[in-house]
Amino acid sequence: MELIKEHPILDFQHRRKVVFSFDGQPMEGFEDEPIAMALHANGVRVYRETQEMHRPRGFFCAIGKCSSCFMVVDDVPNVRTCITPLKAGMRVETQHGKGRIPDRA
């Protein structure tokens, strides 16, 4: 994992380690850190793919104002992962296009 350990302005206080999944693969992060931060620490750089051009998007504004970090989290599309806290057991998936709620039979 790539973690920021020291910063000249910000004080990082990591909470307990939790396990979550990204596209079906188990990963670790720290509870309540933004999902995007945990993904970045695990080397994930592409979060979604645009609908028409199929272009990759990833971490951009980090303040919840753009749509670059939209992902499907626990079957909910369009989650802003840069501002959504990580919880144990979350299922995070790459979002393709606008995202859709999975069919449940």
N, C-alpha and C positions, 0 to 999 in steps of 0.2 A: 504494500500500500504506500502511496505517496501522500504524506501528510505535511502540512505546515506546522512546524513545531515552535517557531518563534516568529514574531512579527513586531515591527517597531511601534505600532499603534494599537493593534488589537490584542486582546488577551483570550487565548483559546483554553477552554476548560472542557476537555472531552468527558462525556459521561460513559456509562457502561457500554461495552461492545455488544452489538446485536447482529444476528444473521438475517439477511433478506435475500430475495432472489432477483436476478436481472436476466430476462429472457430465459428463464428456467435454470440458470446457473447460480449456485449459492455464493454469496459475497458477505463481507463483514463491513460494518460501519459503526458509528457511535450514535446512540439513542439521541433523538431530538436535533441532530445536525441536519441541515437541508439534504434531501435525497440527492440532489445534484452534486453536493460536496462528497458524499460517500461514493457515488459513481466515479467522479473524477479521481478520487484517491485509489480506486480500483482499476484505473486506466481506461474507463469508458469515456469516449469523446463524442459519440453520435447518439442523440436522444430520440430524434424523430426524423422522418423523411417527408418532404413536402408532397402535396397531393398531385399537382400537375407535372412538375419537372422531376420529381423523385430525388430532390437534392437533400443532402444530409444537413441537419441542424444540431447544434449542441449548446453548451454553456455560453451565454452572451451577456445579458445585462445584469444578471444576478440580483435583481430587485423586484422581480415579478411584473415588469412592465411590457415585456415582449412575449413572443410565443415560441421562441427557440427551444425552450426546455420542456415543452409539452410532452408528457408521456402517459401511458396507461398505468395506473396504480390501483391495485386490487380491483381490476375490471372497470375502473372509471377512467374514461379518456380525458385528455386536455388538462391534466394536473400540472400545475406550475411547480416543477421539482426544485427550483431554486429557492422557493420559500416554504415548501411543505416539509415538516419534520419527519425524519426517519423513525419508524417503529419496528420492533422485532416482528419478523414473519411477513413483512410487506412483499407483495409480488409486483415488481416493476418491469414494464415491458416497453420496448421500442414502439413508438407510435408511427403508423403508416398513414399518411394523408390526414384527414380530419379526425380520425379516430372514431370508433363506434363501440357501443355497448354490446358485449357478446350476447348471442342468443342463448337463452336458458330454457331448456325443455322441461 
